[in-house]
Amino acid sequence: MPPFLLPFLTGLLSAIIVASNFMAMKLVDVWMFTVPAAVLCYPFSFVCGDVITELFGFKTARKVVLSTFMFNAVIMGFLALATLLPPSRYFDGNETFATIFLFAPRILGASFVAFIVSGLLNSFVFDKLKRGGKVPLIARSSVSSVLGIILDSVIFIGIAFAGKPPCVLGMTILGQIIAKLIIGVGIGAPLTWWIIKMLRRSTT
């Protein structure tokens, strides 16, 4: 594999997670469900995880997930610090700045926990299926993504919106799962297969 590939995939995964955290602040309607806009990009984190696991192994994928978690925490920490600094008298957008970069700690915490748990589960399941030796790549990617998406949605919604009526939580979780599965499996699994195929072809 090209020496720049792993750093590139690590950076790409970090970018997806940071973008997801900010996009999660905006709610959009998908059919009868209301979901965070992050459902548009977050499922691609599983594509990165599957590619890394396939090409570099589970131990490396685990390190990448943990590193991404720490990178994200550092970015959010600095942004939180910036919002706490007294604004200049020439800056009149402090409230908007704070709204964007210092959103509810529980939502941010929910995002962190959901990512690290689902990311590790996704890579672990993908690796286990690979070691079986008989499961096709696209099936491995689909199964691991489905499990990761379900767990991620349950954890994130369960923590971020704890205290809401069970019916509201259930519908929100269901909406997230459906939207993420359409992207993460319908698009993500074939994309994972294609990326790995192209990378292996380019190194032969």
N, C-alpha and C positions, 0 to 999 in steps of 0.2 A: 504494500500500500504506500502511496505517496506520503512523505514525512509530514506534510502540512495538513493531511486529512483529519487526523484526530483533533488537533487544535481548532481547525475550522468547524468541525461538528460540535465541539464543546462550546465554541462561541455562538454558533447558530442556535443551539439549545438554550443558552443563556438569554439570547435576544428574544426567542419565542416566549420564554417564561416572563421576562420583564414586560414585554408587550402585553401579554395576557393579564398581568396584574393591573395595568392601567386600563385595558379594555374592559375589565370586569366591572368597572364603575358605571358603564353605560348598559342599560337594559334594552333589549330589542325583542320584538314579537316574532316568534316562529310558529306559524299555524295558531294553535290555541294556547301555546306556551309563551311565557315571558322568561327569557334567559339572558345572561350576561353576554355582551358582544365577544368576549374572550373565546366563546365556542368556535369562532371562525379560525382561530390560529392555534389554540392550545392542543388540539388533537395531533398537530404535526410534531409535538414534542415526542410522541410515541414513535413517529417515523425515525427521528434522530436516535432515540434509544434503541430501536430495533437494528438500525444500520450499524451502530457502534457495537452492539452485542454480537451481531453476526460476524463482523470483520475483526473485532479486537477481543471478544470474550466478555463474560459476565463481570469478572473482577474489574476490568477496565471501565465497563459501563457503570458499575456501582460507584467507582471513583468520580466519574464524570457527573453523575447525578448529585453526589455530595458536593462536588466543586461548584456545580451550577447553583445549588441551594445557597452556598456561602457567598458566591458572587452576587446573587440576587439580594441577599440580606445586607451586604455591604452597600450596594446601590441604594436600597431603600433607606438604610441608615443615614447615608449622606443627604439624601433628599429630605428626610425628616428633619435633620439638623438645619438644612437650609430654610425650611419653613418656620423654624423656631427663632431664627435670627431676626432681630428688629429690622423692619424694612426701612429703606431710605425714604426721605420725605418726597423724593422724586418718583417713587414707585407706588402706583396706586392700584396694583393688581395683586396685592398680597392675599386677599381672601380667596381669589380664584386660584392662585398658586397653591395655597394650602389645601383647597378642595381637591385639586388634582393630585398633589404629591403627598398628602397626609390624610388619606382616607381611613375609614374605621379600622383600628388595630385588629379587631376580631376577624374582619374580612381578610386582612393581610395575613394574619396568623393561620386562618383556615386555608388560604391559598398555599402557604408554605408547607403545612402538614400534608395537604392533599397531594402536592407535587412529589414530595420526597417518598411518600408511601406508595403512591401509584406508579411513580417512575421506577422504583426498585422492583415492585411486583411485576411490571411489564417486562423488564429485562430478565428477571429470574424465570418467569414462565417461558419466555422466548428461548432462553438458554436450555431449559429443561426439555422442551419439545425438540430442540435441535439435537441434543444428546441422544434422544430416542432414535434418531437416524432415519425415520420413515415419514416424518411429517414435512410436506412441502413448505418452502419458504413463505409463500403467500398465506398459507393456512396458519403457520406459526405466528406471523405478523397479525393476522386477523384475531386469533384467539387471545394472544397476549394483550392486544389493544382493547378488545372488548372487556376483559377483566380489569385492565387498568382504568378504562373510562368509567366503568360502573363504580369501582372503588373510589376514584377521584371525585365523582359527582356526589356520592353519598357523604363522603368526609367533608367536602367543601360546603355543601348546602347545610349539612347537619350542624357544622360548627358556626358558619357565618350567619345562619338564620335560626339558630336555636331559640326556642320559645314560641315560634310561630305555630299555628294550628297544624296538626299532623297532615290534614288534607292539603294544605298549602305547601308544606315541605315535600309531600309525596309528588304533587304535580310539578313542582319546580325541579326536583331530582329527575323525574321522568322526562321532562322537557330537555334538560341538559344531556341526559343519556342519549336520547334520540338524535338530537342535533350533533353531538360529538361522534356518535356511531356513523352517521351519514358521511361525515368528513373523515373521521379517523380510520374507518374500515372501508367505506365505499371509495374513498380517494387515497387514504393513507397506505393501505395494504398493497394495492397495485403500484403505488409510487415507491414504496420500500423495495419491492421486488425489482422494479426497473432500475433504481439507483444502484442497488447491489450488483445487478447484472452488468450495468455499464462500468462500474468501478472494477469489477473482476476482469471484464473484457479488456479494459485499458491497461491492465498490468500483466496481461499474458502475451 
